[in-house]
Amino acid sequence: MKHQKKDNRETDVTDVEEEDTSSDGSGVITHPFKPNEIQMDTPPFTVGYLVDMIEHNEINMNADFQRSGELWTREKQCRLIESILLGLPLPAFYFDTNSSVWDIIDGLQRCCSIKNFCVDKTMKLKDLEYLTDMNGLGFDDLSRSLQRSIIMRPITVNLLKKSPSEVRYILFKRLNTAGLELKPQEIRNAMYQGKVADVIKELSTMPEFIKATEGKIPTKRMQDRDFIYRFVSFYLKGYTNYDTPDLDTFLNNGMDLLEKSDIQDITQNFRKALQLAMDIFGVDAFRRRTDKIAPRGPINKAYFEVITVNFAKTNKEEEQMLRRNSELFKDNLIKLMRCKHYSDSLSRGTGTKERVNVRFSFFYQVMQKSIHGQKIRIGNDNKIEDC
């Protein structure tokens, strides 16, 4: 019997270089923030009301959420149900009610646990700390009085009304409890549903993307989608318009712009960029190299964004010249990568305006000189000169 090969993208197996995205605005609100922009309601609520909304698909429990929702162990999920049965207060739930289907700001793991036990009924209680006589029981195995005690249990629910996207992002980022902090890309996935989420998912599963990265970018915790967010935002907005306090804000602005953009253009040019990267770099695509014979390094996220955005914006003549002068181009990039000023822009403080400008503008200069058949050298003043 043949065994299917496990897709490493579904695991923590990774070949992605660690990155410091700290920026000048890290941890500090540098743009105007008005607390009155947050409109929050706290109506009376019960577990039963939550169960009813989940059953009627009125809370966003899509496949992407479900994958993140299974990050709690079965034991932890069962302990949550035990807490409800014991009448212990649960942490507050937060929902974004900007659309008819509510998005979960905080409480995803708890919602998934309740769904597994009370709605799908796929979970049996186990490893309970106090109600040990209930181990092995599912929701339908409980007495009517115990079922009712779950359904009628009051919970605190905070509903976020219509608010600017930057306010919603701050809430998503800061209101993560229960010891499992959402990653920025998971927050973006939660905030930007519909067209944006569909486009990001489509690009992250594009065969050319998987091939160009050799399937080395995990899908777990949506790490692959973070690469796509970076490409789309810099492609649509341009690095010269990087005027935000941090990278997260820039990417969120990019998603707002994506809502109104031509998807076909983005998809075609992303595919073109990936194919050109594979044609020129082969298995070295998106990996920093300072000489030709050293072992290759891991995939660099900032280098990925620079290469794909610049390649996506080339015309046919430039593509042809890059392929023709590919060896010269790679030699020039090796010289560029030996420049600490440039190398640092790909790994340290990558969210600062200066580092963004350096990595994009330097790469563009080297690309253009390579197109015209010119060798480069880096001067002591970190300027790119002809040899």
C-alpha positions in Angstrom: 0.0 0.0 0.0 1.4 3.4 -1.0 1.8 6.1 1.7 1.1 9.6 0.7 4.1 11.9 1.3 3.4 14.3 4.1 3.4 18.0 3.0 6.0 19.8 5.1 4.1 23.0 4.7 1.5 21.7 7.2 4.1 21.3 9.9 6.6 23.4 11.8 9.3 22.3 9.4 10.7 25.5 8.0 13.6 26.9 6.0 12.8 30.6 6.6 15.3 33.0 8.0 14.4 34.7 11.3 13.6 38.4 10.9 13.6 41.4 13.2 10.8 43.6 11.9 11.1 46.2 14.7 10.6 49.8 13.5 10.8 53.3 14.7 7.2 53.1 15.8 7.5 49.7 17.6 5.3 49.6 20.6 4.4 53.3 20.3 1.3 54.8 18.9 2.7 57.6 16.6 -0.4 58.4 14.7 -3.6 60.1 15.9 -5.7 57.7 17.9 -9.2 58.6 19.1 -10.6 56.3 21.8 -14.2 57.3 20.9 -13.7 55.5 17.5 -14.1 52.3 19.4 -17.9 51.5 19.6 -18.4 48.5 21.9 -21.7 46.9 23.2 -21.9 44.3 25.9 -25.4 42.7 25.7 -26.6 39.9 27.9 -25.3 36.6 26.5 -25.2 32.9 27.3 -23.4 29.8 26.0 -26.6 28.7 24.4 -26.9 31.9 22.4 -23.3 31.4 21.2 -24.1 27.7 20.3 -27.1 28.8 18.3 -25.1 31.4 16.3 -22.4 28.8 15.6 -25.0 26.3 14.4 -26.5 28.9 12.0 -23.1 29.9 10.6 -23.5 33.4 12.1 -20.0 33.3 13.6 -17.0 33.1 11.3 -15.8 29.5 11.8 -14.4 28.9 8.3 -11.7 26.4 7.4 -8.8 28.8 8.1 -10.2 29.6 11.5 -10.7 25.9 12.2 -7.0 25.1 11.5 -6.0 27.8 14.0 -8.7 26.7 16.3 -7.2 23.3 16.8 -4.2 24.7 18.4 -5.6 24.0 21.8 -5.0 20.4 23.0 -8.0 18.2 23.6 -7.3 18.3 27.3 -7.4 22.1 27.4 -10.7 22.0 25.4 -12.2 19.6 27.9 -11.1 21.7 30.9 -13.0 24.6 29.4 -16.2 22.6 29.3 -15.5 21.5 32.9 -15.2 25.2 33.9 -18.6 25.9 32.3 -20.1 22.9 34.1 -18.6 24.1 37.4 -20.0 27.6 36.9 -16.6 29.3 36.7 -16.5 32.6 34.9 -14.9 32.5 31.5 -12.7 35.3 30.0 -14.7 37.8 27.9 -15.4 37.1 24.2 -14.8 39.8 21.7 -16.5 39.8 18.3 -16.3 42.2 15.3 -19.8 42.8 14.1 -18.9 44.8 10.9 -20.7 42.2 8.8 -23.7 39.9 9.2 -21.3 37.1 10.1 -19.3 38.0 13.2 -15.5 37.7 13.2 -13.8 36.5 16.4 -11.4 39.1 17.8 -10.7 37.1 21.0 -12.1 33.7 22.0 -11.4 31.6 18.9 -10.0 28.6 20.9 -13.0 28.8 23.3 -15.5 29.0 20.4 -13.9 26.0 18.7 -14.0 24.0 21.9 -17.7 24.8 22.5 -18.4 24.0 18.8 -16.6 20.6 19.1 -18.5 19.6 22.2 -21.9 21.2 21.8 -22.5 21.6 18.1 -20.4 19.0 16.2 -20.4 16.7 19.2 -17.1 15.2 18.1 -15.4 15.6 21.5 -15.7 13.4 24.6 -14.6 14.7 27.9 -11.3 13.4 29.3 -8.6 14.3 31.8 -11.1 16.4 33.9 -9.6 17.7 37.1 -12.7 17.7 39.3 -15.7 16.1 37.5 -13.8 12.9 36.9 -17.0 10.8 36.8 -17.8 12.6 33.5 -14.7 11.5 31.7 -15.8 9.7 28.4 -19.1 11.5 28.1 -20.2 13.6 25.2 -22.8 16.4 25.2 -25.6 13.9 24.4 -24.5 11.7 27.2 -25.1 14.4 29.8 -28.4 14.6 31.7 -30.8 17.2 30.6 -30.1 19.3 33.7 -26.4 19.3 32.9 -27.0 20.2 29.3 -29.2 23.0 30.4 -26.6 24.3 32.9 -24.2 24.6 29.9 -26.6 26.2 27.6 -27.9 28.7 30.2 -24.4 29.7 31.5 -24.0 33.5 31.2 -20.9 34.7 29.4 -19.4 38.2 28.9 -19.5 39.2 25.2 -18.2 42.5 23.8 -19.4 43.4 20.3 -17.2 45.8 18.3 -19.3 48.0 16.1 -18.1 49.8 12.9 -14.6 51.1 13.5 -11.6 52.1 11.3 -9.4 49.1 10.3 -6.4 50.4 12.3 -8.5 50.4 15.4 -9.8 46.9 14.7 -6.2 45.7 14.2 -5.1 47.1 17.5 -8.0 45.3 19.3 -7.2 42.0 17.5 -3.6 42.3 18.5 -4.0 43.3 22.1 -7.1 41.3 23.1 -5.6 37.8 22.8 -5.9 35.9 26.0 -5.8 32.2 27.0 -2.0 32.0 26.4 -2.2 31.6 22.6 -1.3 34.9 20.9 -2.4 35.2 17.3 0.3 36.0 14.8 0.0 39.2 12.7 -0.9 37.2 9.6 -3.7 35.4 11.6 -5.1 38.7 12.7 -5.1 40.0 9.2 -6.8 36.8 8.0 -9.5 37.3 10.7 -10.0 41.0 9.8 -10.0 40.8 6.1 -12.5 38.2 4.9 -14.2 37.9 1.6 -12.3 39.2 -1.4 -9.0 39.9 0.4 -8.9 36.5 2.2 -9.7 34.7 -1.1 -7.0 36.4 -3.0 -4.3 35.8 -0.3 -5.3 32.2 -0.1 -5.2 31.7 -3.8 -1.7 33.2 -4.2 -0.4 31.2 -1.2 -1.5 27.9 -2.9 -0.3 28.9 -6.3 1.9 26.0 -7.7 4.6 28.5 -8.8 4.8 29.9 -5.2 5.1 26.4 -3.7 7.7 25.4 -6.3 9.8 28.6 -6.0 10.0 28.2 -2.2 10.4 24.4 -2.5 7.4 23.9 -0.1 9.6 25.1 2.7 7.2 27.8 4.1 4.8 26.2 6.6 1.1 26.8 6.3 0.8 26.3 10.1 -0.1 29.6 11.7 -0.4 31.0 8.2 3.3 31.7 7.8 3.0 31.2 4.0 0.3 34.0 3.8 2.6 36.5 5.5 4.8 36.3 2.4 1.8 37.0 0.2 0.7 40.0 2.4 4.2 41.4 2.0 4.2 41.0 -1.8 0.7 42.4 -2.3 1.2 45.5 -0.1 4.5 46.6 -1.6 3.3 45.8 -5.1 0.2 47.9 -4.7 1.5 50.8 -2.6 5.2 50.9 -3.6 8.1 51.2 -1.1 8.3 55.0 -1.7 4.9 55.3 0.0 6.1 53.6 3.1 5.0 56.3 5.5 3.5 54.2 8.4 4.9 53.8 11.9 5.5 50.0 11.4 5.3 47.2 8.9 2.0 45.9 10.3 0.2 49.1 9.6 1.6 49.2 6.1 0.4 45.7 5.4 -3.0 46.5 6.7 -3.2 49.5 4.4 -2.2 47.3 1.6 -5.2 45.0 2.3 -7.5 48.0 2.3 -6.2 48.8 -1.1 -6.5 45.2 -2.3 -10.3 45.4 -1.8 -10.4 47.9 -4.7 -7.7 46.4 -6.9 -7.6 44.4 -10.2 -7.0 40.8 -9.0 -6.1 39.5 -12.4 -3.3 41.9 -12.7 -1.9 41.0 -9.3 -2.1 37.3 -10.0 -0.5 37.4 -13.4 2.4 39.6 -12.3 3.0 37.5 -9.2 3.1 34.4 -11.3 5.5 36.1 -13.7 7.8 37.2 -10.9 8.0 33.7 -9.4 8.8 32.1 -12.8 11.5 34.7 -13.5 13.0 34.1 -10.0 13.1 30.4 -10.7 14.6 30.9 -14.1 17.4 33.1 -12.8 18.1 31.7 -9.3 16.8 28.1 -9.5 16.9 26.6 -6.0 18.6 29.7 -4.7 15.5 31.9 -5.1 14.9 34.3 -2.2 18.1 33.1 -0.4 21.0 35.5 0.4 24.3 34.5 -1.1 27.7 36.1 -0.5 29.7 33.7 -2.7 29.0 30.9 -5.2 30.3 27.9 -3.3 29.1 28.4 0.2 26.1 26.4 1.4 22.9 28.2 0.6 21.1 30.0 3.4 17.4 29.9 4.3 14.6 31.8 2.5 14.6 35.4 3.5 11.2 37.1 3.7 12.4 40.6 3.1 14.4 39.4 0.1 11.3 37.6 -1.2 9.3 40.8 -1.1 12.0 42.8 -2.9 12.6 40.2 -5.7 8.9 39.5 -6.4 7.8 43.1 -6.4 10.7 44.3 -8.6 10.3 41.3 -11.0 6.5 41.8 -11.1 7.0 45.3 -12.4 9.4 44.4 -15.2 8.4 44.6 -18.9 9.1 41.9 -21.5 12.3 43.5 -22.7 13.7 43.7 -19.1 12.7 40.1 -18.5 14.6 39.0 -21.5 17.7 40.9 -20.6 17.7 39.6 -17.0 17.5 36.0 -18.3 20.3 36.8 -20.8 22.5 38.5 -18.2 21.5 36.2 -15.3 25.1 35.2 -14.4 26.1 38.9 -14.3 23.0 39.7 -12.3 23.8 37.0 -9.7 27.5 38.2 -9.5 26.3 41.7 -8.9 23.9 40.6 -6.2 26.7 38.7 -4.4 28.7 41.9 -4.3 25.6 43.8 -3.0 25.0 41.2 -0.3 28.5 41.6 1.0 27.6 45.2 1.8 26.6 45.1 5.5 24.4 48.2 5.0 22.3 46.2 2.5 22.5 42.9 4.2 21.2 44.4 7.5 18.2 45.9 5.6 17.0 42.3 5.0 17.2 41.0 8.6 17.5 43.8 11.2 14.9 46.5 11.8 13.2 45.5 8.5 10.1 47.6 9.4 11.9 51.0 9.5 11.4 53.4 6.6 15.2 53.6 6.0 15.7 49.8 5.8 12.7 49.4 3.4 14.1 52.2 1.2 17.6 50.6 1.2 16.6 47.1 0.3 14.3 48.2 -2.5 16.3 51.0 -4.0 19.6 49.2 -4.0 18.1 46.0 -5.5 16.4 48.1 -8.3 19.7 49.8 -9.1 21.6 46.5 -9.3 18.8 45.0 -11.4 18.9 47.9 -13.9 22.7 47.9 -14.2 22.6 44.1 -14.8 19.9 44.6 -17.5 22.3 47.0 -19.3 25.3 44.6 -18.9 27.1 46.6 -16.2 29.2 45.1 -13.4 29.0 46.9 -10.1 31.0 47.7 -7.1 29.9 49.1 -3.7 31.9 52.2 -2.7 32.9 53.0 0.9 30.0 55.4 1.0 27.6 52.5 0.4 26.8 53.8 -3.1 26.5 51.5 -6.1 29.0 52.3 -8.8 30.0 50.9 -12.2 33.2 48.9 -12.3 
